[in-house]
Amino acid sequence: MNREEFLALLEKYQLGKTSDGETKRIEQFFDQLQQNGPTPLLSNKKQKQLFGGIEKKLPELQRKKQRRSHIALMAMASIAACLCLLFWPSSTTFNSENLSIKTSMTQDSLKLSDGSTVYLSPYTTLIYPQQFGDNSRTVELKKGSAFFKVAHDEDRPFSVISDGITTRVLGTTFNVSKQDSSINITVASGKVMVSSKQQSLSLIANEQALFTKEIGLNKQRVNAQLYSNWMNQNMDYGSITLSELSTVMKLRFGTPFQFQDTSLKSSKVRVSILKGENVEQVISKLNYITKYNLKINSNVIKVSKSN
């Protein structure tokens, strides 16, 4: 069932015109959503527009479902709206001409038609419409990493699609990275909903969703500053592990660390990365002020102990 068919079935259900089989299908869908809890990703206005007719069926549903409350039903309606993402096609469809931006060795930024700002890491490709439509705002991250500062618009949810994973918000700040077969979404502020074909996760600030084909979606706590400050002109880290610094270097310069000894990942350093400094200058600084040896080769920084 695609998105249009699903929404048509919901509308038919609201009007009381579904067959016994279709009614059972809708109510089973609500039952599956009940355990997830409510989500604020849609405004009350949108919920009423999409699912207001369900309220009229409350007396009947309460008899069938043992006094299901109004609040619970509206929560499920909100979740159902968000999980309609599961029925969206994995390819990006826009209402106007598609544009794309590609970065090479340096980062870049982009202002979208709704006022949202996107900061792109090196070696990143983003596809976006010249003008967003009236009902939604959708872009596609083809590769690399991007930090999004989304302009709030509760009537037009903002979605980032990347290799079948959809991140949906109303207005917040978050980072999306696509590397090889993995995708991670890190929230700096606000709340987002991340969905694959099989799963959905709700994230708040300092939480990250990591997706791999082998494991699926997995949520973990992280330091969101590592994923939200990389585009700043000056960065001063009083104490940062080499593993965390690797994340920053990957996002800012497109060059992650490769450790000769994995135990080095937890080693802490102090470093400042200033406006205008390139990756070679940062490596030279680290070699001077730390006890480690860093060498760049093929966009990878190899880290070992100094002799």
N, C-alpha and C positions, 0 to 999 in steps of 0.2 A: 504494500500500500504506500503510495507516495503522499507528499504533504497535502496536495490539493484534495485527494480522495479522503484523507483523514479528516481534514477540516470540514469537508462536505458531510461526512458521516456525523460529526459533532453537531453541525447545524441541523441535520435531520433529526438527531436525538433531542435537541432543544425543542423542536416543534412537535415532538411526540409521534413522529412518523416512522420510527425504526421498527424493523421486525423483531421478533423475540430473540433471534440469533444475534442481530446487530446490537440490540439493547444489552444483551448479556456480554457481548464483546466490549462495549464501552464501559460497563460497570466493572468488568474484570480489569480493564486498563486502570480505572481509578483505584481499585483495590491494590494493584501493584505499586501505585505511586504513593499510597497513604503512608508507608513507612519512611519516606524520604523527608517529610516535613515541609513547611512552606518556604517560598523563596520570594524576595522582593524585586526580582528582575523585571517584572511587568507592573505597571501602575494599576491602581484600582480602576481607573478609567478604561484601560485596555482589557483588564479582566472582565469587566462588565460588558464591553463590546463583544468580546469573543465568546464568553461563557455565561452571560447574564441569564439566558433562557433556562439554564440548569436550575436556578433558584426556584422556578415555578414547579419543578418536579420534586422539591424537598419533601413534602408530605409522603409521596409515594416511595421515595428513596429511603426515608426514615423507617417506614414499615418494612421495607425489604432488607435494609442493612442495619437494623436494630438501632434506630435513633442516631444516625450519622449527623453530626452537628453542622450548622451553617458554616462555621469557621473552618472546619475540617474540609468541607466540600469546596469552599473557595480556595483553600490552600492547594487542594489537589488540582483545581482548575488552573491555578497559576503554574504549578509544576507541569501540567499537561501542555500548557502553552509553550513553556521553555523546552520541554522534551519533544516538541514537534521538530526540533533540530534533527532528531534521529531519522526523520523521514525526508530531510532535505537531501538533494543530490550532492555528491562529494565535489563535483566541479562547481566553479563559481559562475553565477549568472547575475549580470547587472542590467540595470534599466537604461544605461547609456553607454557610450563608447568607452571601452577599456583603455586604460593607460598603464604604463609600467615604469618602475624606477629600479635601476641596478647600480649598486655601489661596487667599486673595485677595491683598492687598498686603503681607502679612507672612508670614514663614516659620513653620513649625510642626514638631512631632515626634510620633512615634507609637511605642508599644511593642506589638509583635505577640505573638501567643499563645505563641510559642516562645522569647520573651525577646529576639528581635532588635529593634533600634531603627532607625527610619527618620526622617531629617530631610528635610523638604520645603521647597523654595524657594517663593517667591511664585508664584502662578498655576500651581499644580501639582495634578493629580488622580491619586490612587492608589486602586486597587480591591484588596481583600484579604479573605480569609475570616475569619470570627469565630474559627474554630478550624481549625488545619491538620490534614490527614489523617495517617495512619500511615506513608505511604510517600514523601511529598514535601511541599514547602512552596512555594507559587506565589502571586505577586502580579502585578498588571498596572499599569504606569505609562502612563496615558492621555495625559498631556501634562505639560510642565514638567520639573523636575529633582529628584532625590532622592538622598541619600547613605545607604547601607545599612551598618549594623554587624550582621553576621549571626552569630547564636549558632551555634557549631559543633555539627553533628549529622551524623555520617558516614552514618547510615542513612536520613536524609531530606534529600536535596539541596535547596538553596534556589534558586528560579528567579524571575527578573524578566522578564516579557514586555512588549514595547513595540512595537506595530505590526509584528509578525512577527519581531522580533529577540529571541532568548532568551539571557539571561545566567544561567549556572548555576554555583553554588559549593556548598561544604560549610560554610565559616565563614570570613569575611574581611571587608574593608571596601572599598567601591567606590562610585562615583558614576555614575548613569545620567541622561542628559539627552535629551529629545525636543523638538526645535524644528523646526516646519514639516515638511520632508521628510527631515531628517537626525536621526540618533541617535548619541550617543557614550557609550562606557562607559570609565571611567577607574579603574584599580586603585590603591588606596592601600596595601594590604597583602594578602599571600596570592596566590592564583591563581584565575582564573575562565576559563570556557569561554563564548565568544560564538558564537552560531549563527544563520545565516539559512537559507533554504531551499536555497541553493546553496553556502554556505561555512561553515567553522568556524575560529575563531582561539582560541589559548590566550594569555592575558595574565597578566603578573606585575606587581609594583609599578612605578609610573612608566611604564606602558604604557597606551595608549588605542586603542580600536577605534572608528573613525568609519564609519558606514554612510550611504550615499546610494543611491537607486535607480539613478542613472546609473553609479556606480563599484562599488557593492557594499561589502564590508567591507575596510577598510584599516587596518593597524596602524602606530602611530607612538609615539616616546618623548615624554613630556611631564613637566612638574613636577606631580606628583600633589597637592602641598600646595595648589595653587590650587583644586583640586576637592574637597579634604577639610577645609579650615579655614574655609570660608565661614560655617559655622553657629556658629563660636566666638563668644563674647561680645565679646572684644577681639582685634583683629588689628593687628599692627605690621609694616609692610613697609618695610625699610630701603632697598631698591632693587627696584623693580618696573616693568616696561614698561607703557605705557598699554594695550597689547593684553592683557596678563595681568590688569591691573586691571579691564578690561572683563569678563573671565570672572568675576572675583570679584563685581563689582557685579551681573552678571546673576543669579548664583546666590543672592546674599544679598538683593538688593532687587528682582530681576526687571526690571532696567533696564540693558541693555547700552549700550556706547558706539557712536556713529556718527561716523566721522572725516571731517572736511572734506578733509583731506589724508592719504592712506594712509601717508605717510612718518612721521606722528606716532605710529604704532603702536609703533615701536621706541624711542620716547623714554622715558626712565626718570624716575620720581618717587619720593619718599619720603612715606609717608602712614600714619597710624594710623586705624583705624575702631573706635570704642569701643562698648561695650554701650549700647543705648538710642538711639544716633544713627540718624536717619532719612536717606534718600537726599539730601534737600535740604541737611541739615547737612554731609554728606560733600562734596557738590558745592561748597558755600560754602567749606569748608576747602581744597579743591583749588584753587579760584580764587584764594585768598589766598596759598597757599604755592608755587604753580607759575606758570609763564609761559603757561599755557593758559587758555582760556575755555570753560567748560562750562555748558550750558543744557539743562534737561530739558523735553521736549515729547512728549506721548503715550507715556509709558513708555520713551522713548529719550533718552539723554544725548548731545547733539551737542557734539563736541570740535573746537575750532579754536585757532589761535594768537592770543594777545592782541595787540591793536593797539598 
